[in-house]
């Protein structure tokens, strides 16, 4: 298996979501459980980043649709992008932990590659260039892509939580297992 920060995108996703990733967990050395937990955390961060990138594109297209429905003139592209993206990430239930943002350059590059595969056809740089039908089609396709990424992210979270629970169990049973370099 590749090192946690070296494996990216599709390879790490497949590894973390493979059934064997959690098989025989109770019999694995604690260091291996930690490594797998860290791998699943890296994948969760990756999936979260990818999801937010899809959502940002949805926000941009939704803003364009709202502008058209209101009959407003199209402001300069930079203003439209700033407005659409200024709301920040969509709210979701907190996981009770500090936010981590430790994506590697290769994670970001892989996310961009996956994103380009998820995006609908047509001009992505300027949503005002889309006709109404193309705009609605693009929004539908992005909604499907966001659901798919969110579902995959939820699967990764379940894997991460299972690994974290195993570590907590071990730490309760044997406090000497708790790493001293925190």
ABEGO torsion letter per residue (X at the ends): XBBAAABBEAAAAAAAABAAAABGAAABBAAAAAAAAAAAAAAAAAAAAAAAAAAAAAAAAAAAAAAAAAGBBBBBAAAAAAAAAAAEBBBBBBAGBBBBBABBAAAAAAAAAAAAAABBBEBAABAAABBAAAAAAAAAAAAAAAAAAAAAAAAAAAAAAAAAAAAAAAAAABAAABBABX
